[in-house]
């Protein structure tokens, strides 16, 4: 009687085992993601944030998980007290978590030695270092799942245990991403976060020890029975293959989906977290649903086949759905309103549309495989450990192959199509081999699946992805549809899935620009003055410089500006190799810089490169992307500036670019103060919405005479004249502040460093909110004398005042027109005062016109449409002096004079347009037409048409004119048709053919 009572009590006590393990494993999953997020951040600060570095860290992390899972699975059978083992595993992870900060922060010596001594094998050595450091904690993490499942499954059905614990652990990981990535790290920083995770980990361990004592008798009673069980059969190969492919496909899809979604939602740390969050939620829910009784009624091969079909077709569908998401995202955000957290909700919805269903299906598959693997081999621990390890191995291979082979070679769409097809093959194979399915049903389902696949294949071939890369995430709350008068349609000339980001190059007749994940990075138009001056200004502050380093290649314009100076060597560090490839599209502003013997390109992370650079530089320029992009804030931190300081020569100069757009005054102040902590002497220049900070340890003095001589050098003058800089007053005319004199103008106690991650999490909020820092330059009465003394030596004050007024009026910064009033007050000579007064009126008129420029162009187009050519002509002439690098006004004047049969004047303005923008294919087409119609220069016309086609082979205009030139030469015309068919879209090619038809 007492034995029955004891058995009843023991049975009742073990019922709560699964609930207890579920709570522990949820918290364990959350802590694991806390550690993973922080360890990846810390290690990439050491190794760099290049694709190889991140992949190395993630792969070594996952390799440790797989080994731990495999070992634990093999040994779980002999564990008498699995809760106690689990407790010590969690405590070991927590202890390492506490030790990880000093370990990761002091790897410089090892990493530096490896990079210098074995550069050819650094990728391998880097993996070995990361793997060795992470082996212990990741091994313990990987072991927790087999230990718990094997232990709990002694009392509960394997069907219930495996799915529940796997699913809840994954949901816990999703919670960890949410809590760590969106709340905890931004609030308390790296050190406190990892301490908090360690405390929770120790608490989990002690809680597990408590439950171990509570259930000790039950476990010991059950252990002898577990140890007597023998394996039923050898390991079934088909299940191992399935779970390997499932791991491969899931990681490959996650990377590909991320690459497709980032141009829509932005490349911020928050966006990465949201995409990973939705992926883990899908897998986690799938794992929990795998325990449902309905799924145990079907043969396991049918179950797996069903969800493999769901996964396959949802992956294939995601390729079609993604092209509708940009407009959906814009509408959703504008509906939800101006709130950052609602914006993140919109991002989650966008990611969920694509990710959740296939992740859910793949999340169901792993527990099903574990359960059926266990049924066939009769060993719980082995079933969990081996399946999880093989799945992890597939994930590692999927991550590496996708990042470095599939994406760069075939692109995200083709990679997803490959994954969907591979999953479909798995589904059909499972379905065909299911013993309970008749031959007729097998044939019918197979034919149906293949037919549906053929439809997807045809639809995917027609899918156009160009609109994904229009940067919908920027200013999404205020985004309006483009007006017809804004700018002509542009053509995408280059598209590549690089190893770090997706790079596109677009061109219209007025300019060329390249974008990374949908965010424009450089152009031949508006930001050209910034690109050149970021390169030129620091070189003028160190005229003796012989070697220099530039972080961020961009369009190559900044590198070109630096290379025009008499230096011996220029090291350029670029993270994404595809950026270097697009250099040829910016030949008009970079002068084919890649052919310059001074230049050496290093594909590397800028911070990592400088950290381990073997030499010191006279000039270092940092021109990265915007700090709201994940990883870029590391190049605006206190620790980065310390690295720069260590790499600068004794009289070295450091130039830092900072944007004023999508940034608040509070954040801008903190960025400048962070810089000044290391470099107390800073000259700040403001160009449009960009800030250029030329900084140094010691006070810099400028030799005006030497500067003037340098400006007269042919190559230097050539680039400066492109931005209307012809003298020193125009060069230094964008001056705004000097540190430490003006340090009080940027008050802030906040600093950005590697621990608080202030900028990484603050900047995205301000980008999405469309903040703009307004820097009001005051006290011109003091500033102008300071400029004169700092940059112009003994130049007489009145002479300086007049020259500076001319510079403001004639150059690219008319927004400073108000300051000419101060120059007028500082001038004593009456004659000079009169001249400055006229310049003041001229500059103020240009400033007002600049502010109203968009409206002016709207008026111009309205005038053209209503044939008010005189009014349009007058407005266009007023516009010409307002912009640098823009040829639109010149082209439109050429077009106006062409319409009025004033061919000579038309040719003059069209030639000016081409001189400003050699890739203005509209101007070349119109000029060729005039040369042909007036029978002046057929050879010249043909040359312009050929150059027009080189500039934009997707525009049908030049093809049409060229075809009409050679329409009597049948052979040449046929060759031209073939070329046009290859380059033009179907619509434009038909338009091209229609012009060749006889009237």
Beta strands, then each sheet from edge to edge (+ up, - down):
strand 1: 491-497
strand 2: 502-508
strand 3: 511-516
strand 4: 519-523
strand 5: 547-551
strand 6: 569-574
strand 7: 599-603
strand 8: 617-622
strand 9: 648-659
strand 10: 681-687
strand 11: 690-696
strand 12: 735-739
sheet 1: 1+ 2- 3+ 4-
sheet 2: 7+ 6+ 5+ 8+ 9+ 11- 10+ 12-
end
